Amino acid sequence: METTHIQARAQATGKRHRLLAMLFITVVITYLDRSNLSIAATAIGQDLQLDPAQMGLVFSAFGWSYALLQIPGGMLVDRTRPRTLLALIIGLWSLATLLQGFASAFAVLLSLRVLLGALEAPAYPTLNRVVTTWFPDNERARAIASYTSGQYVGLAFLTPALVLTQEHFGWQGVFFLTGAIGIVWALVWYALYREPSEATDLNAAELDIIRTGGGLVELGNAQRTRARYSAADWRAVLGNRKLWGVYIGQIAVTSTLWFFLTWFPTYLVKYRHMDFLKAGFMAAVPFLAAFVGILGSGLLSDWMIRRGVSATVARKVPIVTGLLLSTAIVGANYVDTPAMVIFFMAIAFFGSGFSSITWVLVSSMAKKELLGLTGGMFNLMGNLSSICVPVVIGFIVKNSDFKPALMFMSAVGVIGALSYLFLVGKIERIR
C-alpha cells in the first residue's frame, strides 16, 4: 500500500503548487491597494491639508467597510464560485484604487477608501476556500504561508518602486499604477482559474492526494445547494470559546500588520526625520523580515505535523512565538540611530509574519459547510484592528510623541499571546 501511495505521488501533476503562484499574486495586489496610501500619505496630507487625526481616519476608512462586510462577504463565498467572485471584486476594487488618484478633498478620499474596503471584504475568505479545496491537510499551513507571504514580500520589493513612482509622477501616480495592475489581474484570474473537478491539467493521482489528504474537492458542488444559515450555524461561529480565542488572537496579529501598512512610513519620515527616499527603501527591511517569518512558520508547522506532533502544538507554537516577538516594537522607543530603529521594527514584523498562519485554523476548525461564514467572522474580528489601530495612533500622536503608540502596539501583542495560551484549546474541527 505504501508503495502504491508513493507511485501515485510520483505520477501526480503539480497543479495545486502552480495555483499558489496565482494566490500569491492576488495577495500582493490586495495589499498594494491597501498600503499605497501609506506611501502617499505625507504628500496627500500636505496637498489636502490633513492633520494627524484626519489622516488616521483616512487610514482606518478601509477597515470600516472591510470589517463590517466580512460576514456578508463570507456568506457570499459559501454561495459563489471563486473564479467569478474573485475576478469581479478584484476588478472593481482596482477601479476604486485608480480613482483615488483623482481625489481632491478629504471626503472624496475617505469615501473611496470605504468603497475599497467593501469590495475587498470577500477576498481572504475566498482565498481560504480555494486553498481548502485544493490542498490536503498536511500541506495547508505551507500553502497559506506561501500565498499570505505576498502581503509582505510584495510590499518589500514594490514599496521602493512606489516611492520612485511618486517621485516622478506625484502621489496620484501611485494610485494610477496599482489600480491598473489590479484590473489586468482580474482578467487573468478569470481566464486561468478552475475548480479541481474542472481543471483539465489536474490528473486523477493528484486529485486523489488532495481528496484523501482532507482537501474538500467537492465543495463547489455543495455550494450550489447551500441552504440558509440556521441558528445552529450561527451558534457554531459565535458561541464557541475556541473560536473566540482565535478571534481575539487575530486582532493582535493584524494590529502589527496595520501599523506597518499605515503609520510606519510616516513614523520614519515625520517622527524619525528620515529622508523620504531613504525611508522608502529602509521600510522594505521589516517587510522582508515578515516574509521570512511567515514562510518559516508554515514550514515549521507542517514539519511538526509530519513528525507526529499534535495539530494543537504544531499550529500554536509559531503563532504564540510570533505574537511575543511582535512586542519588540517598543524597543524602537529606546534607540536613536535609524539602523537600530529598523532593527526593532524588523524583529516585530518578523514576529507578525511568524504568527500569520492563523488562516490554517479556520481551515482546520470550521464546520465544513461553514468555511465562508467562519472565515468571514474570523476576518471581521481580525480586521477590527484596521479600524482601531490607525485611529488610536492618530489621536495618540497628536502631541507629536510617538512613543506611547509603540507601547500600545506592544501591549496588543501580549494580549494576543495570552488569548492563544488560555482560550484556544485543542485544535479540531467543530462538529
C-alpha positions, 0 to 999 in steps of 0.5 A, spaced: 500 500 500 505 504 501 508 503 495 502 504 491 501 511 495 508 513 493 507 511 485 501 515 485 505 521 488 510 520 483 505 520 477 501 526 480 501 533 476 503 539 480 497 543 479 495 545 486 503 548 487 502 552 480 495 555 483 499 558 489 503 562 484 496 565 482 494 566 490 500 569 491 499 574 486 492 576 488 495 577 495 500 582 493 495 586 489 490 586 495 495 589 499 498 594 494 491 597 494 491 597 501 498 600 503 499 605 497 496 610 501 501 609 506 506 611 501 502 617 499 500 619 505 505 625 507 504 628 500 496 627 500 496 630 507 500 636 505 496 637 498 489 636 502 491 639 508 490 633 513 492 633 520 494 627 524 487 625 526 484 626 519 489 622 516 488 616 521 481 616 519 483 616 512 487 610 514 482 606 518 476 608 512 478 601 509 477 597 515 470 600 516 467 597 510 472 591 510 470 589 517 463 590 517 462 586 510 466 580 512 460 576 514 456 578 508 462 577 504 463 570 507 456 568 506 457 570 499 463 565 498 459 559 501 454 561 495 459 563 489 464 560 485 471 563 486 473 564 479 467 569 478 467 572 485 474 573 485 475 576 478 469 581 479 471 584 486 478 584 484 476 588 478 472 593 481 476 594 487 482 596 482 477 601 479 476 604 486 484 604 487 485 608 480 480 613 482 483 615 488 488 618 484 483 623 482 481 625 489 481 632 491 478 633 498 478 629 504 471 626 503 472 624 496 478 620 499 475 617 505 469 615 501 473 611 496 477 608 501 470 605 504 468 603 497 475 599 497 474 596 503 467 593 501 469 590 495 475 587 498 471 584 504 470 577 500 477 576 498 481 572 504 475 568 505 475 566 498 482 565 498 481 560 504 476 556 500 480 555 494 486 553 498 481 548 502 479 545 496 485 544 493 490 542 498 490 536 503 491 537 510 498 536 511 500 541 506 495 547 508 499 551 513 505 551 507 500 553 502 497 559 506 504 561 508 506 561 501 500 565 498 499 570 505 507 571 504 505 576 498 502 581 503 509 582 505 514 580 500 510 584 495 510 590 499 518 589 500 520 589 493 514 594 490 514 599 496 521 602 493 518 602 486 512 606 489 516 611 492 520 612 485 513 612 482 511 618 486 517 621 485 516 622 478 509 622 477 506 625 484 502 621 489 496 620 484 501 616 480 501 611 485 494 610 485 494 610 477 499 604 477 496 599 482 489 600 480 491 598 473 495 592 475 489 590 479 484 590 473 489 586 468 489 581 474 482 580 474 482 578 467 487 573 468 484 570 474 478 569 470 481 566 464 486 561 468 482 559 474 478 552 475 475 548 480 479 541 481 473 537 478 474 542 472 481 543 471 483 539 465 491 539 467 489 536 474 490 528 473 486 523 477 493 521 482 493 528 484 486 529 485 486 523 489 492 526 494 488 532 495 481 528 496 484 523 501 489 528 504 482 532 507 482 537 501 474 538 500 474 537 492 467 537 492 465 543 495 463 547 489 458 542 488 455 543 495 455 550 494 450 550 489 445 547 494 447 551 500 441 552 504 440 558 509 444 559 515 440 556 521 441 558 528 445 552 529 450 555 524 450 561 527 451 558 534 457 554 531 461 561 529 459 565 535 458 561 541 464 557 541 470 559 546 475 556 541 473 560 536 473 566 540 480 565 542 482 565 535 478 571 534 481 575 539 488 572 537 487 575 530 486 582 532 493 582 535 496 579 529 493 584 524 494 590 529 502 589 527 500 588 520 496 595 520 501 599 523 506 597 518 501 598 512 499 605 515 503 609 520 510 606 519 512 610 513 510 616 516 513 614 523 520 614 519 519 620 515 515 625 520 517 622 527 524 619 525 526 625 520 528 620 515 529 622 508 523 620 504 527 616 499 531 613 504 525 611 508 522 608 502 527 603 501 529 602 509 521 600 510 522 594 505 527 591 511 521 589 516 517 587 510 522 582 508 523 580 515 515 578 515 516 574 509 521 570 512 517 569 518 511 567 515 514 562 510 518 559 516 512 558 520 508 554 515 514 550 514 515 549 521 508 547 522 507 542 517 514 539 519 511 538 526 505 535 523 509 530 519 513 528 525 507 526 529 506 532 533 499 534 535 495 539 530 494 543 537 502 544 538 504 544 531 499 550 529 500 554 536 507 554 537 509 559 531 503 563 532 504 564 540 512 565 538 510 570 533 505 574 537 511 575 543 516 577 538 511 582 535 512 586 542 519 588 540 516 594 537 517 598 543 524 597 543 524 602 537 522 607 543 529 606 546 534 607 540 536 613 536 540 611 530 535 609 524 539 602 523 537 600 530 530 603 529 529 598 523 532 593 527 526 593 532 521 594 527 524 588 523 524 583 529 516 585 530 514 584 523 518 578 523 514 576 529 507 578 525 509 574 519 511 568 524 504 568 527 500 569 520 498 562 519 492 563 523 488 562 516 490 554 517 485 554 523 479 556 520 481 551 515 482 546 520 476 548 525 470 550 521 464 546 520 465 544 513 459 547 510 461 553 514 468 555 511 465 562 508 461 564 514 467 562 519 472 565 515 468 571 514 467 572 522 474 570 523 476 576 518 471 581 521 474 580 528 481 580 525 480 586 521 477 590 527 484 592 528 484 596 521 479 600 524 482 601 531 489 601 530 490 607 525 485 611 529 488 610 536 495 612 533 492 618 530 489 621 536 495 618 540 500 622 536 497 628 536 502 631 541 507 629 536 510 623 541 510 617 538 512 613 543 506 611 547 503 608 540 509 603 540 507 601 547 500 600 545 502 596 539 506 592 544 501 591 549 496 588 543 501 583 542 501 580 549 494 580 549 494 576 543 499 571 546 495 570 552 488 569 548 492 563 544 495 560 551 488 560 555 482 560 550 484 556 544 484 549 546 485 543 542 485 544 535 479 540 531 474 541 527 467 543 530 462 538 529 
